[in-house]
Amino acid sequence: MSNGIRIPSVSGAFYPAEPDKLASMIDRYLAMVSPRGDTPRPKAIIVPHAGYIFSGPVAATAYAQLRAFRDSITRVVVLAPAHRLPFRGLAVSDAKAFRTPLGDIPVDAETLKNLKQKPFVATLDAAFDGEHSLEVQLPFLQRVLANFTLTPLIVGHAEPEQVREVLEATWGGDETLIVISSDLSHFLDYDAARERDAKTTRAIEERNPAAIDFHDACGRIPISGLLLAAKEHHLAVATLDLRNSGDTAGSRDRVVGYGAYRLA
C-alpha cells in the first residue's frame, strides 16, 4: 500500500498491466456476450477469479448484465475468499482507494467503519497482499460501471451466517451491487469437473448452501452466505455460463471450473 492506496498485486500476471491492453481485453470478452433486452437488475453476481485468459470469458457473461445499469449502480460490495493468508472472520483494508491499471476506485470508508463493529470483521491489510480473488474483479467493474465506491472484504475461516450478516448490513437499494468471487472445482479431469460443477450449479440455483462443499468452490463460504441472504430476499438465481479451463485456454487433464450466476 502506498499513501493510502492499495497497489495491484497481480497486474501483469492475471491480467495485462498496460491500460489499453487491459481495457481492450475486457471489452473483447464483453462484446462476445449477446445483449439481452429483458435483463433484470442484478442484485448480486457470482463470478470466477482466475487469470483472464482462463476465466475472463465466463466472468464477462455476468459483468455484461450490468451494462444497462452503468450509471445507477454506484456502490459495489465485493467478497472474495482468502488463498494466501489463513485467518478467522472477514478482513477489511485501511486503504482509501484500490488501484488498477485503469485508475483508482474509492473505498466506502463509512461502510467499512460500521462493519468493523462486528466482532468477526477486522482490519487485516495482510489478507489483501498478493491476493488475486478480489483484485481481478476490479477492472471488469471499471469497464462496465461509471462511478462507484468499493466495499472490499476478504473472507477467511468464517461462518456463512457471518457473511449473511455482513451482506444484510451492506444490502442497500438499487444502487448497491454484491459481487461474490469464486472458482468452482479444482484440478479434476475434464469430465469429472463438468459433473461436479453441474452439481454445484444446481445447488446454487436451488439456493442450497448445505449442498456445496469446500472441494466444490473455493468461495464456498461467501457463496453460502449470499444464498442464505437470497432466500430471505426472494432472489432468483440464473446460471449465465458454466465452463472450465479446458474450454477456454488450458488442457483437459487437470482443469478449474468457472461459473457465472446472476441473482435478481
C-alpha positions as CSV (number, residue, x, y, z in Angstrom):
1,M,0.0,0.0,0.0
2,S,1.3,3.5,-0.9
3,N,-0.1,6.7,0.5
4,G,-3.3,5.0,1.4
5,I,-3.8,3.4,-2.0
6,R,-3.6,-0.3,-2.4
7,I,-1.4,-1.1,-5.3
8,P,-2.3,-4.1,-7.5
9,S,-0.6,-7.4,-6.8
10,V,-1.3,-9.5,-9.8
11,S,-1.3,-6.9,-12.6
12,G,0.8,-8.2,-15.4
13,A,0.2,-11.8,-14.3
14,F,-3.5,-12.5,-14.1
15,Y,-4.4,-9.6,-16.4
16,P,-2.4,-7.1,-18.6
17,A,-0.6,-4.3,-16.8
18,E,-1.0,-1.9,-19.7
19,P,-4.3,0.1,-19.5
20,D,-5.0,-0.1,-23.2
21,K,-4.4,-3.8,-23.5
22,L,-6.4,-4.5,-20.3
23,A,-9.4,-2.4,-21.5
24,S,-9.2,-4.0,-24.9
25,M,-9.2,-7.5,-23.5
26,I,-12.2,-6.9,-21.2
27,D,-14.2,-5.1,-23.9
28,R,-13.5,-8.1,-26.3
29,Y,-14.9,-10.5,-23.7
30,L,-17.9,-8.3,-23.1
31,A,-18.6,-8.0,-26.8
32,M,-18.8,-11.8,-27.0
33,V,-21.9,-11.7,-24.8
34,S,-25.1,-11.2,-26.7
35,P,-27.2,-8.3,-25.2
36,R,-30.5,-9.3,-23.6
37,G,-33.3,-6.9,-23.7
38,D,-35.1,-8.4,-20.7
39,T,-32.2,-8.4,-18.3
40,P,-33.4,-7.9,-14.8
41,R,-31.4,-5.6,-12.5
42,P,-28.8,-7.9,-10.8
43,K,-28.6,-7.6,-7.0
44,A,-25.7,-9.9,-6.9
45,I,-23.4,-11.8,-9.3
46,I,-21.1,-14.8,-8.7
47,V,-18.0,-14.7,-10.9
48,P,-14.7,-16.6,-11.3
49,H,-11.3,-15.1,-10.4
50,A,-8.6,-16.9,-12.4
51,G,-6.3,-15.4,-15.0
52,Y,-8.3,-13.6,-17.6
53,I,-7.3,-15.9,-20.5
54,F,-8.8,-18.7,-18.5
55,S,-11.9,-17.3,-16.7
56,G,-12.4,-13.9,-18.4
57,P,-14.9,-15.0,-21.0
58,V,-17.0,-16.6,-18.3
59,A,-16.8,-13.6,-15.9
60,A,-17.8,-11.4,-18.8
61,T,-21.2,-13.1,-19.1
62,A,-22.1,-11.8,-15.6
63,Y,-20.5,-8.4,-16.0
64,A,-22.3,-7.8,-19.2
65,Q,-25.5,-7.9,-17.2
66,L,-24.5,-4.6,-15.6
67,R,-24.2,-2.6,-18.8
68,A,-27.8,-1.4,-18.7
69,F,-27.3,-0.2,-15.2
70,R,-24.0,1.5,-15.7
71,D,-25.0,4.9,-14.2
72,S,-27.3,3.7,-11.5
73,I,-25.1,1.2,-9.7
74,T,-22.8,3.4,-7.6
75,R,-21.8,1.1,-4.7
76,V,-20.2,-2.3,-5.0
77,V,-19.6,-4.8,-2.2
78,V,-17.0,-7.5,-3.1
79,L,-16.5,-10.6,-1.0
80,A,-13.6,-12.9,-2.1
81,P,-12.0,-15.9,-0.4
82,A,-8.6,-15.9,1.1
83,H,-6.0,-18.0,-0.7
84,R,-2.7,-16.9,0.8
85,L,-3.2,-15.9,4.5
86,P,-5.2,-18.1,7.0
87,F,-7.3,-16.1,9.4
88,R,-10.7,-16.1,11.1
89,G,-13.6,-14.0,10.1
90,L,-13.6,-11.3,7.4
91,A,-10.9,-8.8,6.7
92,V,-11.1,-5.2,5.5
93,S,-8.4,-2.8,4.5
94,D,-7.3,0.6,5.7
95,A,-6.8,1.7,2.1
96,K,-8.6,4.8,0.9
97,A,-8.7,3.5,-2.7
98,F,-7.8,0.4,-4.7
99,R,-5.7,1.0,-7.8
100,T,-5.8,-0.9,-11.1
101,P,-4.1,0.0,-14.4
102,L,-7.5,1.6,-15.3
103,G,-7.4,4.0,-12.3
104,D,-8.3,4.3,-8.6
105,I,-11.5,3.1,-7.0
106,P,-12.5,5.0,-3.8
107,V,-13.3,2.8,-0.8
108,D,-16.6,3.2,1.1
109,A,-14.9,4.1,4.4
110,E,-18.1,4.7,6.3
111,T,-19.5,1.3,5.5
112,L,-16.2,-0.4,6.5
113,K,-16.2,1.5,9.7
114,N,-19.7,0.2,10.5
115,L,-18.8,-3.3,9.6
116,K,-15.8,-3.3,11.9
117,Q,-18.2,-3.0,14.8
118,K,-18.9,-6.7,14.3
119,P,-16.6,-8.9,16.3
120,F,-15.7,-11.1,13.3
121,V,-14.8,-8.2,10.9
122,A,-11.3,-6.6,11.4
123,T,-8.7,-4.6,9.6
124,L,-6.1,-7.0,8.2
125,D,-4.3,-5.5,5.3
126,A,-2.0,-8.5,5.0
127,A,-5.0,-10.5,3.8
128,F,-5.0,-8.4,0.7
129,D,-1.3,-8.7,0.0
130,G,-0.8,-10.8,-3.1
131,E,-4.5,-11.9,-3.1
132,H,-5.9,-12.2,-6.6
133,S,-9.5,-13.2,-5.9
134,L,-10.8,-9.7,-5.2
135,E,-8.3,-7.7,-7.4
136,V,-9.2,-9.4,-10.6
137,Q,-12.8,-8.3,-10.3
138,L,-12.0,-4.6,-10.2
139,P,-11.0,-3.9,-13.8
140,F,-14.2,-5.6,-15.0
141,L,-16.2,-3.3,-12.7
142,Q,-14.4,-0.3,-14.0
143,R,-15.3,-1.1,-17.6
144,V,-19.0,-1.8,-17.1
145,L,-19.8,0.9,-14.4
146,A,-19.4,4.6,-14.4
147,N,-18.6,5.9,-10.9
148,F,-18.8,3.7,-7.9
149,T,-17.4,3.2,-4.4
150,L,-15.9,-0.1,-3.3
151,T,-16.5,-2.1,-0.1
152,P,-13.8,-4.8,-0.3
153,L,-13.8,-7.8,2.0
154,I,-11.6,-10.9,2.1
155,V,-13.3,-13.9,3.7
156,G,-11.2,-16.2,5.8
157,H,-12.4,-19.0,8.1
158,A,-15.9,-17.7,8.7
159,E,-19.4,-19.0,9.0
160,P,-21.9,-18.5,6.2
161,E,-24.2,-16.8,8.7
162,Q,-21.5,-14.2,9.4
163,V,-21.3,-13.5,5.6
164,R,-25.1,-13.2,5.5
165,E,-24.9,-10.7,8.4
166,V,-22.4,-8.6,6.5
167,L,-24.5,-8.7,3.4
168,E,-27.6,-7.6,5.3
169,A,-25.6,-4.7,6.7
170,T,-24.5,-3.6,3.2
171,W,-27.6,-4.6,1.2
172,G,-28.7,-1.1,0.3
173,G,-31.1,-0.5,-2.6
174,D,-30.8,-0.5,-6.3
175,E,-27.6,1.5,-6.1
176,T,-25.8,-1.5,-4.5
177,L,-24.3,-4.5,-6.2
178,I,-22.9,-7.5,-4.5
179,V,-20.1,-9.4,-6.2
180,I,-19.0,-12.9,-4.9
181,S,-15.7,-14.1,-6.3
182,S,-15.3,-17.9,-6.6
183,D,-14.0,-20.6,-8.9
184,L,-15.6,-24.0,-8.8
185,S,-13.8,-27.4,-8.8
186,H,-10.0,-27.6,-9.0
187,F,-7.7,-29.9,-10.9
188,L,-10.1,-32.7,-11.8
189,D,-10.1,-34.1,-15.3
190,Y,-12.5,-32.5,-17.8
191,D,-15.4,-34.9,-17.5
192,A,-15.2,-35.2,-13.7
193,A,-15.1,-31.4,-13.4
194,R,-18.1,-31.0,-15.6
195,E,-20.1,-33.4,-13.4
196,R,-19.1,-31.8,-10.1
197,D,-19.6,-28.2,-11.4
198,A,-23.1,-29.1,-12.7
199,K,-23.9,-30.4,-9.2
200,T,-22.6,-27.3,-7.6
201,T,-24.6,-25.2,-10.1
202,R,-27.8,-27.0,-9.2
203,A,-27.1,-26.2,-5.5
204,I,-26.6,-22.5,-6.3
205,E,-29.8,-22.4,-8.4
206,E,-31.7,-24.1,-5.6
207,R,-30.2,-21.7,-3.1
208,N,-29.0,-24.7,-1.1
209,P,-25.6,-23.9,0.5
210,A,-25.6,-27.1,2.5
211,A,-25.0,-29.0,-0.7
212,I,-21.8,-27.1,-1.5
213,D,-18.6,-28.4,-0.1
214,F,-15.1,-26.9,0.1
215,H,-14.0,-29.1,-2.8
216,D,-16.8,-27.7,-4.9
217,A,-15.9,-24.0,-4.8
218,C,-13.0,-22.1,-3.2
219,G,-15.5,-19.3,-2.4
220,R,-17.9,-21.7,-0.7
221,I,-18.3,-19.6,2.4
222,P,-19.2,-16.3,0.6
223,I,-21.4,-18.1,-1.8
224,S,-23.2,-19.8,1.0
225,G,-23.7,-16.5,2.9
226,L,-25.1,-15.0,-0.3
227,L,-27.5,-17.9,-0.8
228,L,-28.8,-17.5,2.7
229,A,-29.5,-13.8,2.1
230,A,-31.0,-14.7,-1.3
231,K,-33.6,-16.9,0.3
232,E,-34.6,-14.1,2.7
233,H,-34.9,-11.5,-0.1
234,H,-36.6,-14.0,-2.5
235,L,-33.9,-13.6,-5.2
236,A,-34.0,-15.9,-8.2
237,V,-30.7,-17.4,-9.4
238,A,-29.9,-17.6,-13.2
239,T,-26.9,-19.5,-14.5
240,L,-25.2,-17.4,-17.2
241,D,-22.3,-19.6,-18.0
242,L,-20.6,-22.8,-16.9
243,R,-17.3,-23.8,-18.4
244,N,-13.8,-24.7,-17.2
245,S,-10.2,-24.1,-18.2
246,G,-10.4,-27.0,-20.7
247,D,-13.0,-25.0,-22.6
248,T,-11.1,-21.7,-22.6
249,A,-7.3,-21.8,-22.6
250,G,-6.0,-25.0,-20.9
251,S,-5.5,-28.7,-21.3
252,R,-8.3,-31.1,-20.2
253,D,-6.4,-33.4,-17.9
254,R,-6.4,-31.0,-14.9
255,V,-9.0,-28.2,-15.1
256,V,-10.5,-25.5,-12.9
257,G,-14.2,-24.9,-13.1
258,Y,-15.8,-21.5,-13.7
259,G,-19.4,-20.4,-13.3
260,A,-21.2,-17.1,-13.7
261,Y,-24.5,-16.5,-12.0
262,R,-27.0,-13.6,-11.6
263,L,-29.2,-13.1,-8.6
264,A,-32.1,-10.8,-9.1
